[in-house]
């Protein structure tokens, strides 16, 4: 087999980086457009969309859209609500789903495969089809709050958290990952006298960082982007998340600069979260072949 | 002793005040104006005034973004969680009343005297909702453009007819000064289509459905008059007189102001920016008469009472309180819409005699036509919208209208005639 000449290798490398840069720009341009547009007054923003100026911070640049966006809507409250709802759901989901997946992957019990099949089958059921039955269920659940006992969970944080703690995709991700782990580790731990709980906590969790990161990111995105469910159950502004808040900006004459400013602000938590877990996420995809 | 007396008095007073507040029954109210601080400011004033004017009721406002308001109401209705007072878009009201979400209002005799017809939400013989304002449409034009092209300025009594309108559009297009002779607003999808375009159909003699029975669209939406309308409509786009369905939303917003369009079919909410831009050169002209009188759409957001409210008398009392002319004028000044009464128009800064938007009150009073007052309208509106877009995009006119009629009739049948 002929060796690749150094000159050819240089050309190949150059082509590869050109292609990768081009692909990267395709993904980055919308974000650049969003951030740059958030700094422009509406009229300039609309005029600039027809040219490359749309991606450049030129012309009448200011933070006015940000100030106006915060005046139009309680942006801080919406972000707080979304982070709280998403954070709690992700944390509980990682625990509950990994625990369930541990049982499916390592324990033997009657009906295990049937139940796992049913759980995986839920992946093909669109949320819209179960939204109304779910609404009727949560509306009849008992609740104790600062104002006492009542029936119905509407207008609360828990109604946006509890129904989403366990889900088929997250359980499936963990099961797939756990099944690929060396069985010898489990057997060795059992021989050493470890309980199943100890094996989960001391053996499985420490070596499952990538799948935890992947599940966390996917869950985070799904929860942070929730729209239909909070629209139905959060009638009080106090509990509304960012995606419902986005609607505040779509008046008859849309203030696009404010929309872009709002989108920029609410995108930050997602970016920070992703960057924080990026390395583990990529490792998980590389090791399991699971695509997010 | 004096201190003790003072303290005792303070305790008694605060207890009395507290018990007065406690005596007020809470009325929950939902409103679609979240994200619109000017609008909410006026509503807050009305609520504060009402709460302070009597001791029985205390209105508490919950605001929703307009884009998702209807979905929130329907979800709440499913959950049995509707508030006492809701606001509702005029053409949607019959559907919500039919679905059992709303109860008839309990208004005093004469409370609606002088209200524009578009502001009164009546269905099945009952008043379910009242609007504090209405919205009106006009052809936006510049005097200088019409004069330069020797085009007559139409009036309420003498609007353009079909031939005249067609000829002037061709003339304006031929100047080459504009991208399009008229902008109909095809970029604004949704309720804009039936609100803005069905009046043309009605002026031709057709309608979205047969209003004599409300049981079919046959004949109304696919009869000779409707086909004539459809052909005229299609010709607007086929001859490039108006931008079609691919129109950029940004152009819809700023195209007329930037001189891309010679004329524009638009609402009074867009009038002030046009006046600011063109000043005395700006004209708001009545809709053309296509044979059955010039027509424009009517009915905007209105207040109503939910059927599940245990305090319907209080909810109606609030609505009647809000119907005072001074509040109608305040709303108009804040959001630019047409006050629902002539007296309020006279108090407003834009619609008073000699005001910059006075013409819209006349248009609304004389040309306004309600969209079909039936629960089936919400579905028919979608079918009409699709037909309008299809025809604009070159679909066969009779086929597109027949398809819309079939879809509307099928929905009416599925819902057992919606009670008609």
Interface residues (C-beta under 8 A of the other chain):
Chain A: X43 X46 X49 X71 X72 X73 X132 X135 X136 X139 X152 X154 X231 X232 X233 X235 X236 X237 X244 X245 X247 X248 X249 X250 X251 X252 X253 X254
Chain B: X30 X34 X35 X36 X37 X62 X63 X64 X65 X66 X67 X68 X71 X72 X75 X76 X78 X79 X80 X81 X249 X250 X253 X254 X269 X270
